């Protein structure tokens, strides 16, 4: 009797999980199956697609470089810090993850816009970075930095403290300790964080729309181009969507590979 009851419960749990799995997979399948190679090729030849793709690629690469250069020392400090202040700083870094994109856009306008908090310092001549390509990069850095910093903090905290003590005892300076010891050891986690950060920047929409606008060739990234194309040409919107899905899948597989290598290394230790 118990055997039959256990089998029924397993079947029920499997069925419930399958419903959610089907729900998640069906829209993606419809997106891909609703197109054809010829339609995809035609969409890729559209000037709007090429413009949005090139703008997204170079702005996200610039934002990723900024995030890694500034986020690595920040993550190192947070990983080695202790106390309430350190916890408060970690919370502040994580806050952009849960803040709605529309709020982020308004906040960036109020900080960096023509009438913003820093307008007198940044724009003595009355200009503004709002609704420029630089504003796109600002928005991407803001929304994507927490993903890299969180991953970097976790990677740095997994380093054996004894290794750092030995390095310091051998005369390693703080900068050398970070560059020559900590970063090589934490590299898989840092790379995984960088990939997730880039993926978040690539998919950024709301904050970019409000702070940078939707100007073709200037601020219109892939997500904004999809939004615009839906009003006139669904084929272009579908092509851009497939591009983003393929890139996201590749990035996800890369992250899984990097985290798998990191876990294997941790197991060896």
PyMOL commands that set and color helices and strands:
alter all, ss='L'
color gray80, all
select helices_A, chain A and resi 2-33+37-44+47-80+84-98+101-112+119-122+133-157+161-169+174-202+206-211+222-229+234-268
alter helices_A, ss='H'
color red, helices_A
deselect
rebuild
show_as cartoon
